[in-house]
Amino acid sequence: MSSRVLVAIILSAVLAGRSAAHAQILPVPPGWQLERAVLLSRHGVRSPSATNQELDRYASTPWPSWPVPPGYLTPRGGELMALMGRYYRVLYGGRGLVQTDDCPAAGTVAGWADSEQRTRLSGAALLSGMYPRCRGVPLGSLENAATPDRLFNPRPSASCPMDPAANRAAILERIGGDFTSVTREYSGPLTTMASVLCPAGTSASGARCVAPGTLSSLEVKRDGRIGIRGPVGVGSTAGEIFLMEAADGWPSNQVAWGRLSSDAELVDLMSLHRLDVDLTEKTLPIARQKGSNMLAQIVETLVDGHKFPGLAPGPEPVRFAVLIGHQENISYVESMLRLGWQIQGFQDNEATPGGALAFELYREIGTGRRYVRLAYYAQTLQQLRQAATLSLAEPPGMQAVDLPACAAWAHERSCPLANFVEIAKAAIEPGCVTIRP
C-alpha cells in the first residue's frame, strides 16, 4: 500500500470521527479518487477600506489606527492565510491530491489572485504556507494593478449592461419597495449599533450619528454598484470592521472600543452586514452579472485542468487551483447556485476572511464516473483570534455544501459532473462571460 493511500485512509477515519462541534466534512467515499480541487477564496484579514477621516463622520469616538494603509492585508492576516495553506496541504495531501513531503510537480498547484494588495499577498501567503520550502509555485495576477481583472471585477458591456436602475429596482422589489419593513425587522441590531457608534453621554465631535429608526435607502455608486445609505449601510461597514479587529487578534477591550459584551453580540451586529451583502450582492440579477465569469472559469478548470488563468501549458493539469478574490466573488457564486453553510462565530453563509468555497472533482474508480462535491473551509472566529495551528485533530471550520439543483441526481452528497456542468451553465448569464475557453 502506498504512503499516499495510507494517509488518505487515516485522514478519512479522523474526519469521519469528528463531533458536530468540529469538522463537518465528509470523508472520501470508498473507491473514489480526488482528481482536482478548485477553490474560490476570500483574501485574509484586512484593514478598513475607508480612511479614518471618512469613518469618523459616523462615530463619536475616533476610530483606531491600523498598521497598514486602508484595505491592505494585515501582517496577522498573512499569518492566518499561511495557516490555511498549511492545512490544505495536510487535507489534500492526505487525499492523495497534492504532495505532502515534497514540492509539487510543475503546474499541479497554482493560484490566480485579483490584482489588489490584499488578494495578491493573501495568495502568496497561502501558497507559501502550503509549500514553505518550494520556489516556483505559480501565483498569477494582472501585471497592471490599475487594470480591473474582469474575472473578479466584471465591467458592463453591450451584452452585459449591468443596468443600475434595473438592479436597484430588483433589490427594492425584494423588500417591498423601501426599507420600512427592514428597519422594523432589524430594529434590535440597529439600536445596538447606534449605541456602540455613538454612546449616550459622548460628544459627537462633528460626527453625523445616525438614528437607528432613520429609513435607509439605496444609492448608485460611481462604479455603477448599488450601495445602502443610512443606518443599514453604516452598521454594515462598522460591523465588518469590528469583525476584522477581532479576527486580527485585538483584545476584546479594543474591539469596537470595548463596547461589546461578547462575541455573540458581535455576531448579532454582523446581521446588518449580512443583510447588506444579501441585498447588494446576492440579488440574483446582480449575482449573475457579476458572478457568471467566475463560475464559468471554475467549470472550465474542473473539466480541464489545463485551463486555469496564468498557467503555462504543461504536461500535467492543475490539481489544486485557488482563485483569491473578495467576499463578493463568493457571494455571487453562492447566490447563483443557491448554496449555504455556517461557520462557528459567523453569520450563516458568510464569506469569512480567508474562507474558501471548494469545488472538488472525484472519480469513481470502478465505473469511471466523475462527481463534483462542494465544501466550505474557513477558520472559526476563535481560531482567527488565536491564530490557532490547524491539524487533522484540530481542523478549521469545514462543511460539506449541498447543491440544491442537483438533489435528484446526488450521490454521496456529490453531483455527477455532467449534471453539475448543466446546472452551472443554466445559472450563468452567457452575455456576461468574457473568459476564453
Secondary structure per residue as TSV (DSSP state, phi and psi in degrees):
chain	resnum	aa	ss	phi	psi
A	1	M	-	360.0	131.5
A	2	S	-	-72.1	158.1
A	3	S	H	-64.3	-34.6
A	4	R	H	-65.6	-42.5
A	5	V	H	-64.5	-41.9
A	6	L	H	-62.0	-45.0
A	7	V	H	-62.2	-39.4
A	8	A	H	-63.2	-39.6
A	9	I	H	-65.4	-45.1
A	10	I	H	-61.4	-44.0
A	11	L	H	-60.8	-44.1
A	12	S	H	-61.5	-40.7
A	13	A	H	-65.8	-41.4
A	14	V	H	-64.6	-48.1
A	15	L	H	-67.1	-35.3
A	16	A	H	-66.0	-25.5
A	17	G	T	-93.0	1.3
A	18	R	-	-70.8	145.3
A	19	S	-	-78.9	173.1
A	20	A	T	-63.4	-22.0
A	21	A	T	-78.2	-10.0
A	22	H	S	-116.0	-135.2
A	23	A	-	-66.4	139.1
A	24	Q	B	-122.7	39.7
A	25	I	-	-103.5	141.8
A	26	L	-	-79.6	145.2
A	27	P	-	-70.4	164.7
A	28	V	-	-67.8	126.3
A	29	P	-	-59.9	145.5
A	30	P	T	-56.3	135.0
A	31	G	T	82.9	5.5
A	32	W	E	-106.2	149.8
A	33	Q	E	-127.7	130.9
A	34	L	E	-79.9	123.8
A	35	E	E	-103.5	-32.5
A	36	R	E	-160.5	149.4
A	37	A	E	-133.2	128.6
A	38	V	E	-116.3	117.1
A	39	L	E	-108.4	134.8
A	40	L	E	-107.4	106.3
A	41	S	E	-109.4	144.5
A	42	R	E	-84.3	152.8
A	43	H	-	-62.2	169.9
A	44	G	-	-82.3	-169.1
A	45	V	-	-60.8	130.8
A	46	R	B	-126.9	167.3
A	47	S	-	-78.4	166.2
A	48	P	-	-57.3	142.2
A	49	S	S	-77.3	-18.4
A	50	A	S	-96.1	156.0
A	51	T	-	-75.6	159.5
A	52	N	H	-60.7	-34.3
A	53	Q	H	-61.1	-39.8
A	54	E	H	-70.5	-42.8
A	55	L	H	-69.7	-32.9
A	56	D	G	-63.2	-14.1
A	57	R	G	-68.8	-18.4
A	58	Y	G	-118.5	15.7
A	59	A	-	-144.1	146.4
A	60	S	S	-81.8	-13.7
A	61	T	S	-113.8	133.7
A	62	P	-	-56.3	141.0
A	63	W	-	-73.4	146.4
A	64	P	-	-70.5	160.5
A	65	S	-	-87.2	152.0
A	66	W	-	-113.8	158.5
A	67	P	S	-78.9	0.0
A	68	V	S	-135.6	162.5
A	69	P	-	-63.5	165.9
A	70	P	T	-55.9	132.9
A	71	G	T	79.7	7.7
A	72	Y	-	-92.6	150.5
A	73	L	B	-63.3	134.4
A	74	T	-	-84.5	161.0
A	75	P	H	-55.3	-41.4
A	76	R	H	-64.6	-37.1
A	77	G	H	-60.1	-38.9
A	78	G	H	-65.7	-40.9
A	79	E	H	-61.9	-41.6
A	80	L	H	-66.6	-37.7
A	81	M	H	-66.2	-37.5
A	82	A	H	-63.5	-37.1
A	83	L	H	-63.6	-39.2
A	84	M	H	-66.8	-39.8
A	85	G	H	-61.2	-42.0
A	86	R	H	-61.3	-39.2
A	87	Y	H	-69.4	-38.6
A	88	Y	H	-59.5	-37.0
A	89	R	H	-63.9	-41.7
A	90	V	H	-64.7	-47.8
A	91	L	H	-65.0	-54.8
A	92	Y	H	-80.4	-24.1
A	93	G	H	-67.6	-40.5
A	94	G	H	-65.0	-25.4
A	95	R	T	-90.5	5.5
A	96	G	T	78.3	15.2
A	97	L	S	-88.2	-42.4
A	98	V	S	-126.9	167.9
A	99	Q	-	-69.5	138.5
A	100	T	S	-103.8	-31.1
A	101	D	S	-121.1	13.7
A	102	D	S	-152.7	168.8
A	103	C	-	-71.4	145.5
A	104	P	-	-71.3	152.1
A	105	A	-	-60.9	147.8
A	106	A	T	-53.2	128.3
A	107	G	T	82.6	-3.8
A	108	T	S	-85.4	-19.3
A	109	V	E	-127.5	125.8
A	110	A	E	-154.2	156.7
A	111	G	E	-135.2	153.5
A	112	W	E	-135.2	125.7
A	113	A	E	-118.3	150.6
A	114	D	-	-60.3	159.8
A	115	S	S	-82.9	-2.0
A	116	E	S	-74.8	157.2
A	117	Q	H	-55.6	-45.3
A	118	R	H	-67.9	-29.4
A	119	T	H	-82.3	-41.3
A	120	R	H	-63.6	-45.5
A	121	L	H	-71.2	-31.5
A	122	S	H	-64.4	-43.7
A	123	G	H	-63.8	-41.6
A	124	A	H	-64.3	-40.6
A	125	A	H	-66.8	-41.3
A	126	L	H	-62.4	-48.3
A	127	L	H	-69.9	-34.3
A	128	S	H	-71.1	-29.9
A	129	G	H	-66.9	-35.1
A	130	M	H	-67.7	-46.4
A	131	Y	-	-135.7	76.2
A	132	P	T	-65.9	-22.0
A	133	R	T	-103.9	8.6
A	134	C	-	-110.8	132.4
A	135	R	-	-101.4	152.7
A	136	G	-	89.2	5.7
A	137	V	-	-69.6	114.7
A	138	P	-	-70.7	131.2
A	139	L	E	-130.6	112.9
A	140	G	E	-107.2	160.2
A	141	S	-	-164.2	167.3
A	142	L	-	-62.0	137.8
A	143	E	S	-64.3	-38.2
A	144	N	-	-95.6	106.0
A	145	A	T	-64.7	-19.4
A	146	A	T	-79.9	-13.0
A	147	T	S	-89.6	121.9
A	148	P	-	-62.4	132.5
A	149	D	-	-82.6	113.4
A	150	R	T	-68.0	-13.7
A	151	L	T	-69.5	-40.3
A	152	F	T	-98.4	-28.7
A	153	N	S	-132.2	73.5
A	154	P	-	-61.1	150.6
A	155	R	-	-119.1	154.1
A	156	P	-	-60.4	149.8
A	157	S	-	-147.7	174.7
A	158	A	S	-59.9	-37.4
A	159	S	S	-86.0	-12.2
A	160	C	-	-142.7	76.5
A	161	P	-	-68.3	-24.2
A	162	M	-	51.5	53.2
A	163	D	-	-64.3	116.5
A	164	P	H	-60.5	-39.4
A	165	A	H	-64.1	-42.8
A	166	A	H	-67.0	-39.4
A	167	N	H	-67.2	-39.6
A	168	R	H	-62.0	-42.8
A	169	A	H	-64.5	-37.2
A	170	A	H	-64.4	-38.3
A	171	I	H	-67.9	-47.2
A	172	L	H	-62.2	-33.4
A	173	E	H	-62.5	-33.1
A	174	R	H	-70.8	-25.6
A	175	I	T	-113.9	15.9
A	176	G	T	83.9	19.6
A	177	G	T	102.6	-27.7
A	178	D	S	-157.8	-172.6
A	179	F	S	-93.4	18.0
A	180	T	H	-61.1	-52.7
A	181	S	H	-67.7	-35.4
A	182	V	H	-64.1	-44.3
A	183	T	H	-61.1	-38.5
A	184	R	H	-69.5	-45.8
A	185	E	H	-65.2	-35.4
A	186	Y	T	-104.4	26.1
A	187	S	H	-61.3	-34.2
A	188	G	H	-61.8	-61.8
A	189	P	H	-63.9	-30.9
A	190	L	H	-65.4	-40.8
A	191	T	H	-67.4	-43.5
A	192	T	H	-62.0	-44.1
A	193	M	H	-61.9	-41.1
A	194	A	H	-61.4	-37.7
A	195	S	H	-72.8	-25.1
A	196	V	H	-78.2	-42.8
A	197	L	H	-73.9	-38.5
A	198	C	S	-137.5	75.2
A	199	P	-	-62.0	150.7
A	200	A	T	-59.7	136.9
A	201	G	T	92.2	-4.9
A	202	T	-	-98.4	151.7
A	203	S	-	-84.6	133.5
A	204	A	-	-70.6	-23.9
A	205	S	T	50.5	42.3
A	206	G	T	88.2	-5.0
A	207	A	-	-72.2	147.9
A	208	R	-	-96.2	79.3
A	209	C	-	-66.1	123.7
A	210	V	-	-90.1	124.0
A	211	A	-	-66.5	135.1
A	212	P	T	-61.7	-24.4
A	213	G	T	-86.0	-4.5
A	214	T	S	-63.8	138.2
A	215	L	-	-75.6	125.9
A	216	S	-	-74.7	167.4
A	217	S	E	-150.4	167.8
A	218	L	E	-97.5	146.5
A	219	E	E	-133.7	150.0
A	220	V	E	-96.2	119.5
A	221	K	-	-80.1	172.5
A	222	R	T	-58.4	-35.3
A	223	D	T	-86.3	6.6
A	224	G	S	92.4	-8.3
A	225	R	-	-72.2	155.5
A	226	I	E	-96.4	129.0
A	227	G	E	-121.0	171.3
A	228	I	E	-115.8	126.7
A	229	R	E	-100.0	156.6
A	230	G	S	97.5	-163.7
A	231	P	H	-57.3	-38.3
A	232	V	H	-67.2	-45.2
A	233	G	H	-65.4	-45.1
A	234	V	H	-64.1	-44.3
A	235	G	H	-65.1	-36.6
A	236	S	H	-62.7	-47.8
A	237	T	H	-62.8	-46.6
A	238	A	H	-64.7	-42.3
A	239	G	H	-61.1	-41.0
A	240	E	H	-69.0	-34.9
A	241	I	H	-63.7	-44.0
A	242	F	H	-59.8	-40.3
A	243	L	H	-62.8	-44.3
A	244	M	H	-63.9	-36.3
A	245	E	H	-60.9	-46.6
A	246	A	H	-64.7	-44.9
A	247	A	H	-66.2	-26.3
A	248	D	T	-80.7	2.1
A	249	G	T	86.8	16.5
A	250	W	-	-67.0	144.3
A	251	P	-	-59.3	151.7
A	252	S	T	-59.0	-30.8
A	253	N	T	-78.6	1.3
A	254	Q	T	-112.6	-22.5
A	255	V	G	-68.6	126.6
A	256	A	G	53.7	39.8
A	257	W	G	59.4	21.1
A	258	G	G	75.8	18.6
A	259	R	T	-97.0	5.8
A	260	L	-	-101.6	139.7
A	261	S	S	-80.6	-23.3
A	262	S	-	-167.5	169.2
A	263	D	H	-64.4	-29.6
A	264	A	H	-61.9	-37.3
A	265	E	H	-68.3	-37.0
A	266	L	H	-61.5	-46.0
A	267	V	H	-61.2	-39.8
A	268	D	H	-62.8	-42.5
A	269	L	H	-64.7	-30.8
A	270	M	H	-67.4	-10.2
A	271	S	H	-62.8	-26.8
A	272	L	H	-69.3	-38.6
A	273	H	H	-68.4	-40.5
A	274	R	H	-60.5	-42.1
A	275	L	H	-61.3	-46.6
A	276	D	H	-56.4	-50.2
A	277	V	H	-63.2	-42.0
A	278	D	H	-60.4	-41.0
A	279	L	H	-78.7	-46.3
A	280	T	H	-88.1	-17.5
A	281	E	T	-119.1	-30.6
A	282	K	S	-100.9	-3.8
A	283	T	S	-59.4	125.3
A	284	L	H	-54.9	-45.9
A	285	P	H	-58.2	-39.3
A	286	I	H	-67.0	-44.8
A	287	A	H	-60.1	-40.7
A	288	R	H	-68.2	-39.8
A	289	Q	H	-63.4	-44.5
A	290	K	H	-90.4	-20.4
A	291	G	H	-109.3	-9.0
A	292	S	H	-63.2	-40.1
A	293	N	H	-61.3	-43.2
A	294	M	H	-67.0	-46.0
A	295	L	H	-64.2	-36.7
A	296	A	H	-62.4	-38.6
A	297	Q	H	-67.1	-41.1
A	298	I	H	-61.1	-44.6
A	299	V	H	-62.3	-45.5
A	300	E	H	-57.5	-45.4
A	301	T	H	-71.3	-37.2
A	302	L	H	-61.1	-45.2
A	303	V	H	-71.9	-38.1
A	304	D	-	-138.6	106.6
A	305	G	T	-68.2	-3.6
A	306	H	T	-87.3	-5.9
A	307	K	-	-108.1	81.0
A	308	F	-	-136.9	137.5
A	309	P	T	-54.9	134.7
A	310	G	T	74.5	-0.7
A	311	L	-	-90.2	119.9
A	312	A	-	-67.7	145.6
A	313	P	-	-56.3	135.9
A	314	G	-	-149.6	173.0
A	315	P	S	-70.3	-27.5
A	316	E	S	-112.6	143.8
A	317	P	-	-76.6	160.6
A	318	V	-	-67.1	140.2
A	319	R	S	-109.4	-39.0
A	320	F	E	-120.5	112.1
A	321	A	E	-123.0	129.7
A	322	V	E	-126.8	130.8
A	323	L	E	-105.3	120.4
A	324	I	E	-107.8	110.1
A	325	G	E	-132.9	-131.5
A	326	H	-	-128.3	170.7
A	327	Q	H	-51.3	-46.4
A	328	E	H	-64.5	-30.9
A	329	N	H	-62.5	-40.4
A	330	I	H	-70.7	-40.6
A	331	S	H	-61.0	-41.5
A	332	Y	H	-60.7	-49.3
A	333	V	H	-65.3	-41.0
A	334	E	H	-56.7	-45.2
A	335	S	H	-67.2	-42.3
A	336	M	H	-61.9	-35.4
A	337	L	H	-101.9	-1.0
A	338	R	T	58.3	54.1
A	339	L	-	-95.0	169.2
A	340	G	-	-161.2	148.8
A	341	W	-	-160.4	172.1
A	342	Q	-	-150.5	125.2
A	343	I	-	-111.2	136.6
A	344	Q	T	-55.9	128.7
A	345	G	T	93.3	6.2
A	346	F	S	-135.8	164.9
A	347	Q	-	-67.8	158.1
A	348	D	T	-58.1	141.1
A	349	N	T	62.1	21.5
A	350	E	-	-80.3	132.7
A	351	A	-	-82.6	92.7
A	352	T	-	-75.1	159.5
A	353	P	T	-57.4	121.1
A	354	G	T	79.8	-3.4
A	355	G	-	-74.7	157.9
A	356	A	E	-142.2	139.1
A	357	L	E	-94.4	120.0
A	358	A	E	-107.4	137.8
A	359	F	E	-115.2	112.1
A	360	E	E	-112.4	126.7
A	361	L	E	-100.3	120.6
A	362	Y	E	-115.0	151.8
A	363	R	E	-121.4	128.6
A	364	E	E	-80.7	109.9
A	365	I	T	-59.7	-40.8
A	366	G	T	-67.0	-32.4
A	367	T	T	-110.3	-18.9
A	368	G	-	80.7	-0.5
A	369	R	-	-70.2	146.7
A	370	R	E	-114.3	142.7
A	371	Y	E	-132.2	151.8
A	372	V	E	-113.5	125.7
A	373	R	E	-118.8	138.3
A	374	L	E	-105.6	148.3
A	375	A	E	-151.1	157.6
A	376	Y	E	-121.6	129.2
A	377	Y	E	-119.7	131.3
A	378	A	E	-166.7	147.4
A	379	Q	-	-68.3	141.8
A	380	T	-	-69.4	166.5
A	381	L	H	-59.7	-39.6
A	382	Q	H	-65.8	-39.9
A	383	Q	H	-65.1	-36.2
A	384	L	H	-66.1	-45.9
A	385	R	H	-56.2	-41.8
A	386	Q	H	-93.8	-3.3
A	387	A	T	48.1	50.3
A	388	A	-	-67.9	137.2
A	389	T	-	-68.9	133.6
A	390	L	-	-102.8	144.1
A	391	S	-	-154.6	178.4
A	392	L	S	-62.6	-35.1
A	393	A	S	-76.3	-30.8
A	394	E	S	-129.3	75.7
A	395	P	-	-78.6	166.7
A	396	P	-	-71.5	178.1
A	397	G	E	-63.3	130.3
A	398	M	E	-142.9	137.0
A	399	Q	E	-144.2	136.4
A	400	A	E	-68.6	140.1
A	401	V	E	-117.1	119.8
A	402	D	-	-78.3	149.7
A	403	L	-	-106.9	98.8
A	404	P	G	-54.4	-37.8
A	405	A	G	-68.0	-12.4
A	406	C	G	-106.4	13.1
A	407	A	T	-57.1	-36.0
A	408	A	T	-69.9	-23.2
A	409	W	T	-113.9	-1.3
A	410	A	-	-61.6	141.1
A	411	H	B	-141.5	125.0
A	412	E	T	55.8	39.7
A	413	R	T	54.1	31.4
A	414	S	B	-127.6	155.8
A	415	C	E	-108.8	129.7
A	416	P	E	-52.4	138.9
A	417	L	H	-53.3	-45.8
A	418	A	H	-60.7	-40.7
A	419	N	H	-69.1	-38.4
A	420	F	H	-61.5	-45.6
A	421	V	H	-61.2	-42.3
A	422	E	H	-62.7	-44.0
A	423	I	H	-64.5	-44.2
A	424	A	H	-63.5	-43.5
A	425	K	H	-65.7	-33.3
A	426	A	H	-68.3	-29.8
A	427	A	H	-80.1	-25.4
A	428	I	S	-78.1	140.1
A	429	E	-	-90.4	105.2
A	430	P	G	-54.3	-36.8
A	431	G	G	-67.5	-14.3
A	432	C	G	-100.3	7.4
A	433	V	-	-98.1	125.2
A	434	T	-	-120.4	-5.3
A	435	I	-	-67.6	153.6
A	436	R	-	-107.6	116.3
A	437	P	-	-57.0	360.0
